[in-house]
Amino acid sequence: MTRKPWLAPLLSALFFALFVGAWYLATTASAGGGGAAPAMDPEYAALMGAQAQAGGQSAMPGPGEVAAKIWEHVSDPFYDRGTNDKGLGIQIAYSIARVLAGYLLAALVAIPLGFVIGMSPLIYKALDPFIQILKPISPLAWMPLALYTIKDSGISAIFVIFICSLWPMLVNTAFGVASVRREWLNVARTLEVSPLRKAFQVILPAAAPTILTGMRISIGIAWLVIVAAEMLVGGTGIGYFVWNEWNNLSITNIITAILLIGLVGMLLDHLLAWVARAISWRE
Amino acid sequence: MSTFRNPFDPNVKLNGCSCGRHHSQAEHDQAEALSEEAMLDRVVEGAVMRALFPHDETRRNFIRAVGASTAMAAISTFLPLGTVKDAFASPGPLEKTKLKVGFIPITCATPIIMAHPLGYYSKQGLDVEVVKTAGWAVIRDKSLAKEYDAAHMLSPMPLAISIGAGSNPIPWTMPAVENINGQAITLSVKHKDKRDPKGWKGFKFAVPFDYSMHNYLLRYYLAEHGLDPDTDVQIRSVPPPEMVANLRAGNIDGFLAPDPVNQRAVYDGVGFIHTLTKDIWEGHPCCAFAASKEFVTTMPNTYKALLRAIITATATASNPANRKQIAEAIAPANYLNQPVTVVEQVLTGTYADGLGGVQKVPGRIGFEPFPWESFAVWILTQMKRWGQIKGDVDYQKVAKEVFLATDAAALMKEVGLPVPSTTTKKFSVMKKEFDPAKPEEYLNSFKIRKAAA
């Protein structure tokens, strides 16, 4: 493995080329398979789209079209042509801002609360049933309730991110705090360390890797949910972009957005992985 | 379009279509093209005359007998039309200039949308943001949450919201109809040879929303052909963009949808237009411009300015000569996000039907703002027919409160005049006459309806 560092990237490139090749063949084959379309009245034909002329087949764009579309978006990501038509860069920025707002709020609530729950077995047991019931609820199920009570779609979207990021962080923090080694706590007790100092200097570093794992899971879920949430409320964001292009039945734009969503999700995950590595320790 | 026609002309039918003096509607409208101020005056005059003479015949006889100018003078002596017009024309200081108006990306929203790129809002001193919205339920919720000051709604929605069907009852108003006609039944291309509705048993249909003209018209159409829409077919609520995709995938057999969805299905080669809703009920209302009663009463000047912008936009849209320009203005991604040719086919009425023919139906979609109370009564009968509302309904009262046909009457009240009787008209749906004065009889005349619980 270490002797041939170029092997894995090469294989990746090969897989990618195979995938694009298969995609290209699949889309061109079905587009050409329409056969000779019946001769259309030119006036009629002028009113019809290209897909109709192919007999309603092959809505699937080829890799070339998608690449051209991506280039178009990448070369002008920040245009603003009114309320409902903004560049992909702006849409992504809106989505990331919403995710971060909801996520940071969740962290502010979940980590201290998780700390308390983890330090007290009694509270842990008392709150456990509620957490177990609230945790598996799909974040989108909260959406109508949020819209109805908060009466603001922007804040509702942030609330949905908040509620879905909350549980993994809460549960992981509580778990991490609860499973700090007994010996370390005992040492702290013998040295008569103040409770606050114990929390910050013993428990927090020990539980940090678990907390970070929770945060990493959360950001992943938050990014998954924002697209669906924005599709529902509309307005701005990458989810709205997908919905708007769905409205236009533009598969090319949707594929472009999907690739971008994946890319941003990966970057967010890497960011937290990097933080996790920075604070983790080895025994 | 009758709303913008001179009501002091004895040859004009207030409730009908063409005057008969021109070869085509387009020619007629061009000849009658009015300035913006004149158009607004017409709307007010028309509403007042409708209120004074609920029966066309009486008004005609009166005007014929005394002459238009005498009639006008006579009316002016006890009803200062100028004051009424002024009350409507100069709204006074605006309470709020930055407004948000929600819309769904369909051609029904044309006046609301085009007023933005063509500058009708800014002419009234309003800074209106028109916000594309994901669906009817969301538009309802955002309007209820006051995120939108006013919104594009389906004309049954203000009724449903006001009486609390499908949501909490909140007084809602509908000061203007957005469009008339403009929908169609589209079927999958695989059903090209099944043009007789009697053979549609087991079909799966989609409509955009439960409380929509689309739902009522489809049910009506099916029932008239002997199919029970609740048991013989499936009718689902599906957002318009998903309709074309579902039709392509074969999940549904057809839909009754707002345009441009029908034309888009043809454009993509997956469907054909079976019938325009114009042929089910000529001149039926579809979408509406709606606002909460609270907005109307707490910000009367802003409301009037906004309504002025919408009515002038509607008047411009009603002129077929402007339709190409409008199609170009509203097709971009910021508004409808559709190919221009699709929008143009809908608005001009020269369209490919999906069966290989080019149809020319100039009245495919029309724009007429007058919210006839009788429309509301008809909608209520259908809501009751299909079990959406139960028990007794005070048809006339709900209609009057929600459909602000009496806006002119309200303005008359403002200047201290007695308010005359209401504004209703009779019309026919699939050749069956509807008398708004007898909704219960009408309702009971249907064989196919949901069994009263």
Boltz contact constraints between the chains, C-beta under 6 A:
constraints:
  - contact:
      token1: [A, 43]
      token2: [B, 358]
      max_distance: 6.0
  - contact:
      token1: [A, 44]
      token2: [B, 352]
      max_distance: 6.0
  - contact:
      token1: [A, 44]
      token2: [B, 358]
      max_distance: 6.0
  - contact:
      token1: [A, 47]
      token2: [B, 345]
      max_distance: 6.0
  - contact:
      token1: [A, 47]
      token2: [B, 352]
      max_distance: 6.0
  - contact:
      token1: [A, 48]
      token2: [B, 352]
      max_distance: 6.0
  - contact:
      token1: [A, 49]
      token2: [B, 267]
      max_distance: 6.0
  - contact:
      token1: [A, 49]
      token2: [B, 268]
      max_distance: 6.0
  - contact:
      token1: [A, 51]
      token2: [B, 268]
      max_distance: 6.0
  - contact:
      token1: [A, 51]
      token2: [B, 269]
      max_distance: 6.0
  - contact:
      token1: [A, 52]
      token2: [B, 269]
      max_distance: 6.0
  - contact:
      token1: [A, 56]
      token2: [B, 269]
      max_distance: 6.0
  - contact:
      token1: [A, 56]
      token2: [B, 270]
      max_distance: 6.0
  - contact:
      token1: [A, 81]
      token2: [B, 334]
      max_distance: 6.0
  - contact:
      token1: [A, 82]
      token2: [B, 334]
      max_distance: 6.0
  - contact:
      token1: [A, 83]
      token2: [B, 129]
      max_distance: 6.0
  - contact:
      token1: [A, 83]
      token2: [B, 131]
      max_distance: 6.0
  - contact:
      token1: [A, 84]
      token2: [B, 132]
      max_distance: 6.0
  - contact:
      token1: [A, 84]
      token2: [B, 334]
      max_distance: 6.0
  - contact:
      token1: [A, 85]
      token2: [B, 333]
      max_distance: 6.0
  - contact:
      token1: [A, 85]
      token2: [B, 334]
      max_distance: 6.0
  - contact:
      token1: [A, 147]
      token2: [B, 141]
      max_distance: 6.0
  - contact:
      token1: [A, 151]
      token2: [B, 145]
      max_distance: 6.0
  - contact:
      token1: [A, 234]
      token2: [B, 133]
      max_distance: 6.0
  - contact:
      token1: [A, 234]
      token2: [B, 134]
      max_distance: 6.0
  - contact:
      token1: [A, 243]
      token2: [B, 134]
      max_distance: 6.0
  - contact:
      token1: [A, 244]
      token2: [B, 337]
      max_distance: 6.0
  - contact:
      token1: [A, 246]
      token2: [B, 241]
      max_distance: 6.0
  - contact:
      token1: [A, 247]
      token2: [B, 105]
      max_distance: 6.0
  - contact:
      token1: [A, 247]
      token2: [B, 241]
      max_distance: 6.0
  - contact:
      token1: [A, 247]
      token2: [B, 337]
      max_distance: 6.0
  - contact:
      token1: [A, 248]
      token2: [B, 337]
      max_distance: 6.0
